[in-house]
Amino acid sequence: MLSINIGSFFLWKIDIMTKSKNNNLVELGYSSKPHGIKGGFIFVLFNMDESVLAAKKKITIFPKNQNSSIDPAGEEHIIKSINFGNKTICYLAAITDRNDVESMLPFTI
């Protein structure tokens, strides 16, 4: 019984640490569509006018549902380029293929 309680406490402690890490993050938008064949994403941002997103900035993404191949704890990526306009089109440094993009979608930023 004592080992079960310690195990439960340990798991509870990890859960608290994970949640507190994510409390410092602000959701900026989401992506649910690919762009082109070279690994681009279409971002839907909640505030395009004052966006903090720029090239070489690090972002953390989380899966929106179970169709996404992204780790549920989140993944960090670096923005290679981002263009604001009618559609916000973003390329991430490690993603170069549309198949990779499609497997990652949908996710939140």
Secondary structure by P-SEA (a helix, b strand, c coil): caaaaaaaaaaaaaaaaaaaaaccccccccccccccccbbbbbbccccccccccccbbbbbbbccccccccccbbbbbbccccccccccccccccccaaaaaaaccccc
